[in-house]
Amino acid sequence: MNFGAAEWIIIGLSLKVAIWAVVLSLPFAILAALALARGQFWGKSALNIMVHLPLVLPPVVTGYLLLLLFGRTGPLGQFLDWAFGLTLAFRWTGAALAAAIMALPLTVRAIRLAIEAVDPKLEQAASTLGASRLRVFFTITLPLIMPGLAAGLVLGFAKAMGEFGATITFVSNIPGQTQTIPTAIYALLQVPGQEGAAARLIIISVVISAGALILSEWLASRMRRRIAG
């Protein structure tokens, strides 16, 4: 299975987008998971809906909303361009943002389940001994949820690698700039005689996704064993 230079560019860009998507979504995923698992506040249901909305919305709708907000004429897009010189629409950075938003619900869910599996009495005991909330999180909660956190990151990475609808709507399908594996497969399937190139990318996509799922299951089972034992 020989890959050409263009295919390696597609694979490399897809990996870069997925990695940055995970990096971007991780802080928000942890904060949202903590709030949903441990918090009692007005608006918790609204937060839960907002976090999981990309999971149930058509991806094209999510991409269009991103275009309205972060496009060159959108309010957030204009601000980022003015304040930081950062353009997201039709750039790989925009692809990373779209992938991060689509991956966020899966990452939050995995981390939330891990937090809920931690006995709150352990955190309460540390608090009564004078530890701050931040110290309790880093010394008690975080070590116990590491397998669940890793599983969430793996699922988020796999989702980001496979994201299509929001990406192609927000950043289009520009070769060498925003063309990821899913959008490249779609483009190749529209051209007669390119089935072989599409098949090679499909195989890569299947291998990466299957590997991510296997790794996620292994991490989840490790977490269950740690909690049980």
C-alpha positions in Angstrom: 0.0 0.0 0.0 2.0 2.9 -1.4 1.0 6.4 -0.4 1.8 9.4 -2.5 3.0 12.8 -1.2 -0.5 14.3 -1.4 -1.9 11.4 0.7 0.8 11.9 3.4 -0.1 15.6 3.5 -3.7 14.6 4.1 -2.8 12.1 6.9 -0.4 14.6 8.5 -3.0 17.4 8.5 -5.6 15.1 9.9 -3.4 14.1 12.8 -2.5 17.7 13.5 -6.1 18.8 13.5 -7.1 15.9 15.8 -4.3 16.5 18.2 -5.0 20.2 18.5 -8.7 19.5 18.8 -8.0 17.3 21.8 -5.7 19.9 23.3 -8.3 22.7 22.8 -11.2 20.7 24.2 -9.5 19.1 27.2 -9.6 22.1 29.7 -13.3 22.8 28.9 -14.1 19.0 29.1 -12.6 18.7 32.5 -14.3 21.8 33.8 -17.7 20.8 32.3 -17.3 17.2 33.6 -16.5 18.5 37.2 -19.5 20.9 37.1 -21.9 18.2 35.9 -20.6 15.5 38.2 -20.1 17.4 41.4 -21.8 20.8 41.0 -25.2 21.8 42.3 -26.1 25.1 40.6 -28.8 26.9 38.7 -28.4 26.3 35.0 -26.8 22.8 35.3 -29.4 21.3 32.9 -28.6 24.1 30.4 -24.9 23.4 30.6 -25.6 19.7 30.1 -27.7 20.5 27.0 -25.0 22.8 25.6 -22.2 20.3 26.1 -24.1 17.5 24.4 -25.9 19.6 21.7 -23.1 18.9 19.0 -23.7 15.2 19.5 -27.4 15.4 18.4 -27.3 18.4 16.0 -26.6 17.6 12.4 -22.9 18.4 11.9 -23.6 20.7 9.0 -25.7 22.8 11.4 -22.8 23.0 13.8 -20.5 24.0 11.0 -22.8 26.7 9.8 -23.2 28.1 13.3 -19.4 28.2 13.5 -19.2 30.0 10.2 -21.7 32.6 11.5 -19.8 33.2 14.7 -16.2 32.7 13.6 -16.3 33.6 10.0 -14.6 36.8 8.7 -17.8 38.8 9.2 -18.9 37.0 12.4 -18.6 38.7 15.7 -16.1 36.3 17.2 -14.2 36.0 13.9 -13.8 39.7 13.6 -12.7 40.0 17.2 -10.0 37.3 16.9 -8.8 38.8 13.7 -8.6 42.3 15.2 -7.1 41.2 18.6 -4.8 38.4 17.6 -4.6 38.3 13.8 -6.2 34.8 13.9 -8.4 33.6 11.1 -10.3 30.4 11.6 -12.7 30.1 8.6 -11.2 28.2 5.7 -8.0 27.5 7.7 -6.7 24.3 9.4 -7.2 26.1 12.8 -10.9 26.3 12.0 -10.9 22.6 11.3 -9.3 22.0 14.7 -12.0 24.2 16.4 -14.8 22.3 14.6 -13.3 18.9 15.5 -12.9 20.1 19.1 -16.5 21.1 19.4 -17.7 17.8 17.9 -15.4 15.7 20.1 -16.3 17.6 23.3 -19.4 15.7 24.3 -17.6 12.3 24.1 -14.7 13.6 26.1 -16.9 15.2 28.8 -19.0 12.0 29.1 -16.0 9.8 29.7 -14.4 12.2 32.2 -17.8 12.7 34.0 -18.3 9.0 34.5 -14.8 8.7 35.9 -15.4 11.5 38.3 -18.8 10.0 39.4 -17.0 6.7 40.1 -14.7 8.4 42.7 -16.0 8.2 46.2 -16.9 11.8 47.3 -15.9 10.9 50.9 -12.2 10.8 49.8 -12.5 14.4 48.5 -14.4 15.5 51.6 -11.8 14.0 53.9 -9.0 15.9 52.2 -11.0 19.1 52.4 -11.6 18.6 56.2 -7.8 18.3 56.6 -7.4 21.8 55.1 -6.7 21.1 51.5 -8.0 23.6 48.9 -10.4 22.5 46.2 -7.6 22.9 43.6 -5.2 20.7 45.7 -8.0 18.1 46.3 -8.5 17.9 42.6 -4.8 17.5 41.7 -3.9 15.1 44.6 -7.1 13.0 44.9 -9.5 13.4 42.0 -7.1 13.6 39.1 -5.0 10.5 39.9 -8.2 8.4 40.3 -9.8 9.6 37.1 -6.6 9.3 34.9 -7.8 6.1 33.0 -11.2 7.7 32.4 -9.5 10.9 31.3 -7.2 9.1 28.9 -10.2 7.1 27.5 -12.1 10.4 26.9 -9.1 11.8 25.1 -8.8 8.8 22.9 -12.5 8.9 22.0 -12.2 12.6 21.4 -9.2 12.1 19.1 -11.0 9.4 17.1 -14.1 11.6 16.7 -11.9 14.5 15.6 -10.1 12.3 13.1 -13.5 11.3 11.6 -15.2 14.6 11.6 -16.7 15.6 8.3 -19.9 17.7 8.2 -18.9 20.5 10.5 -15.4 20.7 9.0 -16.4 20.9 5.4 -19.1 23.5 6.2 -16.8 25.7 8.2 -13.5 25.4 6.5 -14.4 23.8 3.1 -12.2 21.1 1.5 -9.0 22.9 0.4 -6.1 20.5 -0.5 -3.1 21.0 1.6 -4.9 23.5 3.9 -8.1 22.1 5.3 -8.5 18.7 3.5 -8.6 16.0 6.1 -9.0 12.2 5.6 -12.9 12.2 5.6 -13.2 15.2 3.2 -10.4 13.8 1.0 -12.3 10.5 0.8 -15.5 12.3 -0.2 -13.6 14.3 -2.9 -11.9 11.2 -4.3 -15.1 9.3 -4.6 -16.5 12.0 -6.8 -13.7 11.5 -9.4 -13.8 8.3 -11.6 -10.6 6.3 -11.3 -9.7 7.5 -7.8 -11.2 4.6 -6.0 -7.8 3.2 -5.1 -6.6 6.4 -3.4 -9.9 6.6 -1.5 -9.6 2.9 -0.4 -6.1 3.6 1.0 -7.4 6.5 3.1 -10.4 4.5 4.2 -8.1 1.7 5.4 -6.0 4.2 7.4 -9.2 5.7 8.9 -10.5 2.3 9.9 -7.1 1.3 11.5 -6.9 4.6 13.5 -10.5 4.4 14.6 -10.4 0.7 15.6 -7.1 1.3 17.5 -8.6 4.2 19.3 -11.6 2.1 20.4 -9.5 -0.8 21.5 -7.3 1.6 23.6 -10.3 3.3 25.0 -11.8 -0.1 26.1 -8.5 -1.1 27.7 -8.3 2.1 29.6 -11.9 1.8 30.8 -11.4 -1.8 32.0 -8.3 -0.7 33.8 -10.3 2.0 35.5 -12.9 -0.5 36.6 -10.3 -2.9 38.0 -8.6 0.0 39.9 -11.9 1.1 41.5 -13.0 -2.5 42.3 -9.6 -3.5 43.7 
